[in-house]
Amino acid sequence: MKKVASFRKELFFRRLKIAVIVLVPLSLIIGAAFFIHQSPELRISGIDIFGNLSVSSGDIKKEADDIASRNIFGKILGKDHIFAWGRFPESELKERIFRLSDVKISLDRSSRKIGISVSERKEFLIWCLVYGEGEPKKCFWIDKDGAIFSVGPDAEGALIMVVNDHSGRELNIKDKPLSEDELKNFNKMTSLFDKFDWVVSDIAFKDAYLKELSVKLPGGQELFFDLKNDPSFGESVIRTLMESGEWPRIQYLDLRVEGKGFYRLN
C-alpha cells in the first residue's frame, strides 16, 4: 500500500510539474497576445500626410489603410495597430498611385501617429494620341523619366510642350511612349531648341516604328528628327545656315540621318 501511495504521489507531482511547465508559458503567451491586441498604446491615433499637391490626402490614406490591412498583422490585429505598419511596402503605394514618385512611412511613438511623406511626379510635357479627323484627342502628362502618370489636357500654346502622336497606337497610365535611348535623344532635341531660344509647342510623332518627329518652328521652318539618332550635330548645321543668311528661307531641314542635314528653300 505504501508503494502504491508513493507512486500516486510521485505521479501527481510529475503531472503538476508538467502542467506548470506547460500552463505558465502558455498563460504568459496568452497574456502577451491579449495585451498586444487590446492595448491602446499599440493603436495608432491617426495618419498625417505631407508633400501631396495634386493627389488628395483621402486617396493616399485609403490606399495606405488597405495595404496595411492586408498583411498578416493587419488581418489579425486590424489596420490601426502599430504592427500592421511595420515594414510597410512603400513601393506598393507608389504603384497604386502612380503620380507619387516617392513615399516614406514613419511612426511618431509619442503621439502614436503614422506619417506618410510623399513626392509627386513633375509635369514635363503633354503627350496626345491623335485619332481620326473630328475625334477628340487622348492626352496624358509625362514626367522627366518618360512615364505617363496622369490624364492631361488637350492644350495648345507656348507654355507647355505638346507631342501629338499620330502613330495609331494606344497608351495608358504607367506606359512609356519612348524607350530610354529615345528619351535621351528627345531631350537632346529640346536642348537644341533652348540653344536658339525657340519656343516649340507643335511636335508631331509620326511613326512608332520609325521613331520620327516633325517640329514646326515659330519662324515657319519645319524640322525632321529620328529619335534613334543623336540630334546634337544639328546645332552646327543650323548655325551654318544662319550665318549664310539662308535660314529665313528654309522650308524644312531634315536631320534624320546622323551627321547630315538636308534642307529645302522656299
Secondary structure, DSSP 8 states (H G I E B T S, - for coil): -HHHHHHHHHHHHHHHHHHHHHHHHHHHHHHHHHHHHH-GGGB--EEEEES-SSS-HHHHHHHHHHHHHHSHHHHHH-TTBGGGGTT--HHHHHHHSTTEEEEEEEEETTTTEEEEEEEE----EEEEE--STTS--EEEEE-TTS-EEEE-----SSSS-EEEE-S-----TT--SS-HHHHHHHHHHHHHHHHTT----EEEEEETTTTEEEEE-TTS-EEEEETTS-GGGHHHHHHHHHHHT-GGGEEEEE--STT--EEEE-
